[in-house]
Amino acid sequence: MKKIIYFFLILLLFSCSDKKPELNIELIRQAHLSDLPSASGIEYLNDNTYMVGDDMRWLVSLDDDWNVTGKLALSGIDTLENNRTPWNVKADFESIASFNFEDTDYMLVLSSGSMVNTRDTAHIIRLGDSLTSYKKNIRDLYEKIKSLAGIPDSNEINIEGLAVSNSAAYFFHRGNVYENFFVEIQLDSLMSYLLSGNNNLPALKIYTVNLPTYNQIPSGFSGACFMPDQSAILYTASLEDTDSELYDGEILGSFIGYIPLDKLDAGISFASLLKDKNELPINKKLESIVIKSVTDNKLLVLSVSDNDDGSSDIFEMNVYLNNLD
Protein backbone atom coordinates (compact mmCIF):
# COMPACT_ATOMS: atom_id res chain seq x y z
CA MET A 1 0.00 0.00 0.00
CA LYS A 2 2.85 2.41 0.86
CA LYS A 3 4.41 1.98 -2.58
CA ILE A 4 1.06 2.60 -4.29
CA ILE A 5 0.58 5.83 -2.35
CA TYR A 6 4.10 6.99 -3.32
CA PHE A 7 3.40 6.17 -6.97
CA PHE A 8 0.29 8.34 -7.05
CA LEU A 9 2.09 11.14 -5.22
CA ILE A 10 4.71 11.14 -7.97
CA LEU A 11 2.04 11.29 -10.65
CA LEU A 12 0.24 14.12 -8.88
CA LEU A 13 3.33 16.25 -8.33
CA PHE A 14 4.71 15.79 -11.82
CA SER A 15 1.36 16.18 -13.60
CA CYS A 16 0.94 19.71 -12.26
CA SER A 17 3.34 20.95 -14.94
CA ASP A 18 3.60 20.38 -18.67
CA LYS A 19 7.37 20.23 -18.25
CA LYS A 20 8.49 16.95 -16.73
CA PRO A 21 11.90 16.55 -15.10
CA GLU A 22 14.42 15.02 -17.48
CA LEU A 23 17.78 13.37 -17.03
CA ASN A 24 19.83 12.60 -20.15
CA ILE A 25 23.16 10.76 -20.26
CA GLU A 26 25.99 11.28 -22.76
CA LEU A 27 28.88 8.79 -22.60
CA ILE A 28 32.20 10.55 -23.24
CA ARG A 29 34.81 7.88 -22.63
CA GLN A 30 35.14 4.43 -21.12
CA ALA A 31 38.13 2.27 -20.18
CA HIS A 32 38.58 -1.35 -19.15
CA LEU A 33 40.62 -1.84 -15.96
CA SER A 34 41.78 -5.42 -16.23
CA ASP A 35 43.93 -5.37 -13.08
CA LEU A 36 41.46 -3.67 -10.73
CA PRO A 37 38.79 -6.15 -9.70
CA SER A 38 35.14 -5.45 -8.96
CA ALA A 39 35.15 -1.65 -8.67
CA SER A 40 32.24 -0.63 -6.46
CA GLY A 41 33.02 2.85 -5.14
CA ILE A 42 34.48 5.98 -6.76
CA GLU A 43 35.38 9.42 -5.42
CA TYR A 44 37.00 12.45 -7.04
CA LEU A 45 39.00 14.92 -4.97
CA ASN A 46 41.75 17.43 -5.80
CA ASP A 47 42.12 16.16 -9.37
CA ASN A 48 42.54 12.57 -8.20
CA THR A 49 40.15 9.66 -8.67
CA TYR A 50 39.84 7.18 -5.80
CA MET A 51 38.40 3.70 -6.12
CA VAL A 52 37.50 0.74 -3.92
CA GLY A 53 36.26 -2.70 -4.91
CA ASP A 54 34.16 -5.33 -3.20
CA ASP A 55 36.88 -7.97 -3.51
CA MET A 56 39.85 -5.60 -3.62
CA ARG A 57 41.75 -4.85 -0.41
CA TRP A 58 43.05 -1.46 -1.57
CA LEU A 59 41.95 2.14 -1.74
CA VAL A 60 43.41 2.99 -5.15
CA SER A 61 44.20 6.43 -6.56
CA LEU A 62 44.27 7.16 -10.30
CA ASP A 63 45.29 10.13 -12.44
CA ASP A 64 43.07 11.71 -15.08
CA ASP A 65 44.26 9.15 -17.64
CA TRP A 66 43.14 6.45 -15.21
CA ASN A 67 46.62 5.16 -14.46
CA VAL A 68 47.13 3.86 -10.92
CA THR A 69 49.20 6.32 -8.88
CA GLY A 70 48.91 4.85 -5.38
CA LYS A 71 47.40 2.19 -3.13
CA LEU A 72 46.45 2.17 0.54
CA ALA A 73 45.77 -1.24 2.08
CA LEU A 74 42.48 -1.29 3.98
CA SER A 75 41.79 -4.98 4.43
CA GLY A 76 44.40 -7.22 6.04
CA ILE A 77 43.34 -10.16 3.85
CA ASP A 78 45.89 -10.57 1.07
CA THR A 79 44.80 -14.01 -0.19
CA LEU A 80 43.90 -13.82 -3.87
CA GLU A 81 42.17 -16.10 -6.33
CA ASN A 82 42.34 -14.87 -9.93
CA ASN A 83 43.36 -11.42 -8.62
CA ARG A 84 40.32 -11.29 -6.29
CA THR A 85 39.88 -11.73 -2.56
CA PRO A 86 37.72 -14.88 -2.08
CA TRP A 87 34.05 -14.05 -1.54
CA ASN A 88 33.80 -15.72 1.89
CA VAL A 89 36.58 -13.56 3.42
CA LYS A 90 36.43 -10.34 1.40
CA ALA A 91 35.64 -7.06 3.16
CA ASP A 92 33.15 -6.16 0.41
CA PHE A 93 33.97 -2.46 0.18
CA GLU A 94 30.92 -1.10 -1.65
CA SER A 95 30.87 2.64 -1.01
CA ILE A 96 33.08 5.67 -0.52
CA ALA A 97 32.57 9.39 0.11
CA SER A 98 34.77 12.36 1.00
CA PHE A 99 33.65 15.21 3.24
CA ASN A 100 34.84 17.91 5.64
CA PHE A 101 34.11 17.70 9.34
CA GLU A 102 35.36 20.24 11.87
CA ASP A 103 37.84 21.69 9.36
CA THR A 104 39.36 18.30 8.57
CA ASP A 105 38.96 16.40 5.29
CA TYR A 106 37.98 12.74 5.52
CA MET A 107 37.17 9.84 3.28
CA LEU A 108 34.82 7.12 4.52
CA VAL A 109 34.76 3.58 3.08
CA LEU A 110 32.04 1.12 4.09
CA SER A 111 31.71 -2.64 3.86
CA SER A 112 28.27 -3.76 2.73
CA GLY A 113 27.26 -5.55 5.92
CA SER A 114 25.96 -8.54 3.94
CA MET A 115 28.00 -11.07 5.97
CA VAL A 116 28.71 -11.05 9.70
CA ASN A 117 32.37 -10.74 10.77
CA THR A 118 33.92 -10.20 7.33
CA ARG A 119 31.74 -7.34 5.97
CA ASP A 120 31.23 -5.16 9.04
CA THR A 121 33.92 -2.51 8.76
CA ALA A 122 34.00 1.26 8.32
CA HIS A 123 37.36 2.73 7.36
CA ILE A 124 37.77 6.46 7.92
CA ILE A 125 40.80 8.09 6.32
CA ARG A 126 41.98 11.49 7.48
CA LEU A 127 43.36 13.35 4.49
CA GLY A 128 46.40 15.59 4.62
CA ASP A 129 50.12 15.44 3.88
CA SER A 130 49.87 11.75 4.79
CA LEU A 131 46.86 9.47 5.00
CA THR A 132 45.85 8.32 8.47
CA SER A 133 43.38 5.44 8.51
CA TYR A 134 41.09 4.28 11.31
CA LYS A 135 38.69 1.37 11.26
CA LYS A 136 35.73 0.27 13.31
CA ASN A 137 33.44 -2.73 13.33
CA ILE A 138 29.94 -1.30 12.78
CA ARG A 139 27.85 -4.47 12.98
CA ASP A 140 25.82 -2.95 15.83
CA LEU A 141 24.93 0.03 13.62
CA TYR A 142 23.93 -2.28 10.75
CA GLU A 143 21.76 -4.33 13.10
CA LYS A 144 20.02 -1.16 14.26
CA ILE A 145 19.35 -0.22 10.61
CA LYS A 146 17.99 -3.71 9.93
CA SER A 147 15.66 -3.50 12.89
CA LEU A 148 14.37 -0.01 12.10
CA ALA A 149 13.86 -0.84 8.42
CA GLY A 150 12.06 -4.09 9.25
CA ILE A 151 14.51 -6.37 7.43
CA PRO A 152 13.75 -9.95 8.51
CA ASP A 153 16.41 -11.79 10.50
CA SER A 154 16.73 -14.25 7.62
CA ASN A 155 17.86 -11.47 5.25
CA GLU A 156 21.01 -9.39 5.31
CA ILE A 157 21.56 -5.67 5.07
CA ASN A 158 23.33 -4.63 1.86
CA ILE A 159 24.74 -1.07 1.97
CA GLU A 160 25.94 -0.24 -1.55
CA GLY A 161 26.02 3.56 -1.62
CA LEU A 162 27.13 6.46 0.56
CA ALA A 163 26.59 10.22 0.24
CA VAL A 164 27.72 12.77 2.83
CA SER A 165 26.66 16.42 3.12
CA ASN A 166 27.83 19.11 5.53
CA SER A 167 25.30 17.91 8.09
CA ALA A 168 24.32 14.30 7.40
CA ALA A 169 25.41 10.96 5.93
CA TYR A 170 23.13 8.73 3.87
CA PHE A 171 23.62 4.95 3.67
CA PHE A 172 21.92 3.33 0.64
CA HIS A 173 20.56 -0.21 0.94
CA ARG A 174 20.24 -2.21 -2.26
CA GLY A 175 16.96 -4.08 -2.44
CA ASN A 176 17.78 -7.39 -4.10
CA VAL A 177 15.64 -9.13 -1.51
CA TYR A 178 14.23 -6.35 0.67
CA GLU A 179 13.04 -2.98 -0.66
CA ASN A 180 15.38 -0.15 -1.58
CA PHE A 181 15.80 2.46 1.13
CA PHE A 182 18.38 4.83 2.52
CA VAL A 183 19.26 5.91 6.04
CA GLU A 184 19.92 9.44 7.22
CA ILE A 185 22.42 9.87 10.07
CA GLN A 186 23.47 13.26 11.43
CA LEU A 187 27.16 13.70 10.64
CA ASP A 188 28.29 14.81 14.09
CA SER A 189 26.63 11.77 15.68
CA LEU A 190 28.12 9.42 13.08
CA MET A 191 31.64 10.84 13.54
CA SER A 192 31.35 10.59 17.31
CA TYR A 193 30.36 6.94 16.92
CA LEU A 194 33.15 6.17 14.42
CA LEU A 195 36.04 8.00 16.06
CA SER A 196 35.36 7.62 19.77
CA GLY A 197 35.82 4.52 21.87
CA ASN A 198 32.14 4.38 22.76
CA ASN A 199 29.38 2.53 20.98
CA ASN A 200 26.61 5.08 21.41
CA LEU A 201 24.59 4.41 18.29
CA PRO A 202 23.43 7.50 16.36
CA ALA A 203 19.78 8.22 15.66
CA LEU A 204 18.51 7.00 12.28
CA LYS A 205 15.80 8.01 9.82
CA ILE A 206 14.68 5.71 7.00
CA TYR A 207 13.53 6.89 3.56
CA THR A 208 12.00 4.61 0.93
CA VAL A 209 12.30 5.45 -2.77
CA ASN A 210 10.58 3.97 -5.80
CA LEU A 211 13.29 3.04 -8.30
CA PRO A 212 12.73 2.28 -12.00
CA THR A 213 12.35 -1.15 -13.59
CA TYR A 214 13.36 -2.54 -16.96
CA ASN A 215 11.78 -5.63 -18.54
CA GLN A 216 10.02 -6.23 -15.22
CA ILE A 217 13.37 -6.39 -13.39
CA PRO A 218 13.57 -3.86 -10.53
CA SER A 219 16.72 -1.81 -10.13
CA GLY A 220 18.58 -1.52 -6.85
CA PHE A 221 20.68 1.23 -5.31
CA SER A 222 24.37 0.78 -6.11
CA GLY A 223 25.94 4.20 -5.50
CA ALA A 224 25.25 7.83 -4.63
CA CYS A 225 26.74 11.29 -4.22
CA PHE A 226 25.54 14.78 -3.37
CA MET A 227 24.99 17.59 -5.83
CA PRO A 228 27.57 20.34 -5.13
CA ASP A 229 24.90 22.65 -3.68
CA GLN A 230 23.61 19.72 -1.58
CA SER A 231 20.06 20.23 -2.82
CA ALA A 232 19.78 16.72 -4.24
CA ILE A 233 21.37 13.29 -4.45
CA LEU A 234 22.59 11.70 -7.67
CA TYR A 235 22.49 7.89 -7.62
CA THR A 236 23.18 4.77 -9.63
CA ALA A 237 20.77 1.83 -9.64
CA SER A 238 21.77 -1.34 -11.41
CA LEU A 239 19.67 -4.09 -12.95
CA GLU A 240 20.73 -7.55 -11.85
CA ASP A 241 18.57 -10.63 -12.17
CA THR A 242 19.14 -12.02 -8.68
CA ASP A 243 17.18 -12.46 -5.47
CA SER A 244 20.25 -12.79 -3.23
CA GLU A 245 22.29 -10.29 -1.23
CA LEU A 246 25.37 -12.50 -1.69
CA TYR A 247 25.34 -13.96 -5.20
CA ASP A 248 25.54 -12.17 -8.54
CA GLY A 249 23.00 -12.52 -11.34
CA GLU A 250 22.70 -11.60 -15.00
CA ILE A 251 23.49 -7.91 -15.57
CA LEU A 252 20.83 -6.11 -17.62
CA GLY A 253 21.96 -2.48 -17.35
CA SER A 254 21.99 0.52 -15.04
CA PHE A 255 20.15 3.74 -14.31
CA ILE A 256 21.44 7.12 -13.21
CA GLY A 257 18.90 8.99 -11.10
CA TYR A 258 18.20 12.14 -9.12
CA ILE A 259 16.51 12.58 -5.72
CA PRO A 260 15.56 16.14 -4.66
CA LEU A 261 16.08 16.56 -0.93
CA ASP A 262 12.97 18.68 -0.52
CA LYS A 263 10.87 15.67 -1.60
CA LEU A 264 12.53 12.97 0.51
CA ASP A 265 9.40 12.17 2.48
CA ALA A 266 7.44 11.58 -0.75
CA GLY A 267 9.98 9.05 -2.06
CA ILE A 268 10.32 10.91 -5.36
CA SER A 269 13.12 10.36 -7.86
CA PHE A 270 13.58 10.23 -11.61
CA ALA A 271 16.16 8.39 -13.67
CA SER A 272 17.45 7.46 -17.12
CA LEU A 273 18.85 4.16 -18.40
CA LEU A 274 22.45 4.13 -19.63
CA LYS A 275 22.29 3.33 -23.37
CA ASP A 276 24.65 3.02 -26.30
CA LYS A 277 24.49 5.03 -29.54
CA ASN A 278 21.85 2.62 -30.84
CA GLU A 279 19.61 3.34 -27.85
CA LEU A 280 20.18 -0.14 -26.42
CA PRO A 281 20.95 -0.67 -22.72
CA ILE A 282 24.65 -0.97 -21.91
CA ASN A 283 24.86 -4.19 -19.92
CA LYS A 284 27.19 -2.87 -17.25
CA LYS A 285 26.55 -2.81 -13.52
CA LEU A 286 27.23 0.79 -12.50
CA GLU A 287 28.28 0.65 -8.86
CA SER A 288 29.01 4.24 -7.88
CA ILE A 289 28.96 7.82 -9.11
CA VAL A 290 30.77 11.08 -8.38
CA ILE A 291 30.55 14.57 -9.90
CA LYS A 292 33.74 16.12 -11.31
CA SER A 293 32.27 19.47 -12.34
CA VAL A 294 29.02 21.33 -13.01
CA THR A 295 28.25 23.76 -15.84
CA ASP A 296 24.70 25.13 -15.84
CA ASN A 297 22.49 22.03 -16.17
CA LYS A 298 25.36 19.71 -17.21
CA LEU A 299 27.15 17.44 -14.74
CA LEU A 300 30.46 15.86 -15.66
CA VAL A 301 30.46 12.57 -13.75
CA LEU A 302 32.54 9.46 -13.22
CA SER A 303 31.17 6.00 -12.60
CA VAL A 304 32.57 2.47 -12.33
CA SER A 305 31.22 -0.98 -13.08
CA ASP A 306 31.88 -4.31 -11.42
CA ASN A 307 32.19 -6.85 -14.24
CA ASP A 308 31.97 -9.90 -11.91
CA ASP A 309 35.03 -11.41 -13.62
CA GLY A 310 37.98 -9.79 -11.79
CA SER A 311 37.97 -6.64 -13.91
CA SER A 312 36.25 -3.26 -13.87
CA ASP A 313 35.25 -0.48 -16.25
CA ILE A 314 35.37 3.26 -15.62
CA PHE A 315 33.11 5.76 -17.37
CA GLU A 316 33.13 9.52 -17.87
CA MET A 317 29.73 10.97 -18.80
CA ASN A 318 27.77 14.16 -19.13
CA VAL A 319 24.47 14.09 -17.26
CA TYR A 320 21.99 16.79 -18.32
CA LEU A 321 19.28 17.82 -15.85
CA ASN A 322 16.30 19.71 -17.26
CA ASN A 323 13.00 21.07 -15.91
CA LEU A 324 13.86 20.49 -12.26
CA ASP A 325 11.84 23.40 -10.89
N, C-alpha and C positions, 0 to 999 in steps of 0.2 A: 504493500500500500504506500509506503514512504517513497519508493522509487516512482510510482505512478504520479503522486502529488508533485514531486520534483519535475517530472516530465512536463506536466501541464503548466507549472510555473514558468519553465523555460519558454514554452510556446507563447504564454501570455506576455511575458516581458519582451520577447523578440518580435511579436506580431504588432506591437504598438508603433513600430516604425517601418517604413517601406525599405529602409536601408538596413540590411542584416550584417552583423559582424562577419568579417572575412579574414581568413588566414591563408596566405599563399606561400608556397615553398619553392625556392629556386636553388638547385644543386650547383655549386661552383666547382668544387674539386673533391676528390675522394682518393684515399690511399689504403693499400692493404698492408697491415703490420704483421708480418708472418712470425716475428719473434716475441710479440707481446700478446699473451693469451687472454682471451675472455674479458676484454675491456668493458667495464661496467660503470665507471665514474670518470667525469672529466671536469676540470676547472681551468680557468685562464686568469692569470694574475701577473702583472708587471712584464708583459710580453712573453711569458712562458706558459706552456700548456702542461698541466699535471694530469696524470692518469692513474687509476687503480683498476684492478681486475678481480673477478670473484675467485679465480684460482691462481692468482699472481700474488706473491708475497711482498712486492715492492710498491712504493709510491714512486712513479717514474716522471721525470721532467723531459719535455721535448721543446726544440726550437720551432720557429715558424715554418721550417721545411719538414717538420715532423721527424727529425733525427733525435735519438735519445741523447740527452746531455747529462743526466744524473739519475741515481737510484737511491732511495732510502728504504732500508728493510723495515717493514712493519711486523709481519708475522715471523715467528722463530722457526716455522716449519720450512725446511729447505729440501725435503724429499720431492722429486719430480718424476712424473710419468708423461712422456711425450711433451716435455716442456711445461707441464701443468702440475700444480699441487693436487694430489688425489682428492676426490670429492668428499670422502669421509673425514678428512682432517683439515681441509682448507678453511681459511678464515672467512671466505665469502664476502670480500669487500665490495659492496654494491653501490655506495654513494659517497660523495665528497662535496664539501662546500668551504669556501673561504669567507672570513668576516672579520670585523674589528670589534673588540670588546675591551672597554676601559683603556683605550689608546694603545692596544696591542693587537697585532694581526695574527690570526689563527687560521688553521685549516683543520677541519674535522672529517674523519673517515669512519664510516660505520660498517660493521658486519650486518648481515641481513637478519640475524636472529632465527633463521629457519632450522637450526639444529642446536641443541643444548650443548654447552661446553666448548665446542669448536667455533661457533658463529655468534658470539656474545659480546664482542669487543668494540669499544670506541677508542680510536686513536686521535689525540688532539696534538697538533703540531704547532708550536709557537714559532712564528716566522721572524727572521732577523738576519744578522750577519751569519749566524749558523742556525740550523734547524734543531729545536729541542722537542722531543716527542714524549708524550705521556700516554698511558693506556689505562683503561678501566673496564672491568667486566660489568656489563649493563643488563644482565639477564633479569634483574629485579624490575628495571624500568620496562623492559619488553613484556614481562608478565603483567605489569600494571596496564600497559596498553591493550594487551589481549583481553584482560578482564573488562576494561571499560568499553572496548569495542564489541564485546560479546562473541569473540572468537572461541569456538568450542575447544575443550582441552585436547581433543583428538587432532586438531589442526594446528599449524605453526604460524607464527607471525612471519612476515616476509617484507622487511623494509628495503625498498629498492631505490628510493630517491630522498634527497635532502636539499632544502632551501633555507637560508638563514638571512633574516633582515636585521636591522639595527636593534630590534626589540624582541624578536621571536624566532624560533627554529621550527621547521615543519618536517616531520618524518612521513614519508609516503609509503603506504602498504600496497603491495601488488596483489590484486584479487584473483589469483588463479583458482583458488578454492573458495575463499571468503571474499566479500565485496571489497571494491576499492575504497580506501579512505585515507585521510591524512590527519596527523596529530599536531596540534599547536602547543608549543612549550615556550614559556617566557624565557628569554635568553639568559637573564641574570640567574634564574633558578636552575637552568640547565648547566650553566658554567659552574655554579656552586656545587652541584651534584657531581660533575665530572672532575673538578680539580681539587675538591676538598677530600678529606679522609672519611667524611660521613656518608651515609646512604639515605639521606633525607630526599625522598622522591619528589620531583617537581609536580605541580598541578598540570593536568592535561585537558585538552579540549579536542573532541573528535569532529571532523567534517567528512561527509559523504558526498561524492561527486559522481554524476552519470557520465561515463566515458563512452566513446563511439564504438561501434561494432563494424565488422566487415565479413560478408558471407556468413552471417550468423555467429561469428566468433567474436566474443567480447575482448576488448583490449584491456591491458592492465598497466598501472603506473610502473614506469621503469627509470625515471629520472626527473629532475626539476631544478629550476633556478629562479631567482627573483629578477623582475624587470629593474633596470637601474634606478628608477624613481620609486621602487618598492610599492607600486600601485597594483601589481598583478604578478602572478606566477606563470612562467612558461614551463611546460612539461613535455616529456615523451611518454608514450603509451604504446607498447608493442603487442603484436598479435601472435600468440603462440598457442598451438592446439594441444593444450595439456591441462589436466585437472590436478596437478601436483605442485606443491611448493618446492620439491626437491629435484624433480626430473624434468629435463627439457622435452619439448614437443616440436612439431613442424612449425617453422617460422613462416608467417604469411605476410608480414609487413609491419609498418609502424606509423603512428600518428605523432604529429607535433601539435600541442594544444595550449590554450591560454585560459587562465582562471582569474577574473577580476576580484580583488580582495573585498570590494564593497558588496559583493554578491556571494560571499562564502556560505552564509547560512541557507541560501537557496540552492546550493549545489550546482551552480551554473558554470559551464565551460563551453568552449567551441574549439574545433580541431580540424586539421587537414591531413590526409594520407600522403606519405612520401611516395612519389611516383617518378618513373623515368620519362624520357622525352616522348615516349609513345603512350603516356598516360596509363601505364600499367604499374601496379604496386611494386616497389623495390623490396624484395624479400630479405630484408635485413632487420635484425632485432636491435633498434636503437635503445641504448641503455642509459643515456645521460645527455644533458644539454647544458651549454653555458653560452652567455652572450659576450662577444668580443667588442662590439661597438654598436651604436645606434645612430641612425641618420633619419630624421623625420619619422616616417612610419616603417622604416626598413631596419631590421635587426640582422647583424652579421653574427652567425652562431656557429659553434662547433658541437659535434655529436660523435659518439662512438657506438660501434656495434660489437656484440659478442657473437662470434660465428660458431660457437659450440664445437670447434675442431682444433683448438689451441692457437688460433689466430684472431685478429681483430681488424676492423676497418675504422677509419676516421673520416669524418665528413665536414666540409665547410659549406654553409648554406646561407642564402638570404631568406629571411622570413618577413613577409609583408603583412602588416596589420592594418585593416581598413574598417571604417564605420564602427569604431569602438564606443563612441559617445551615445 
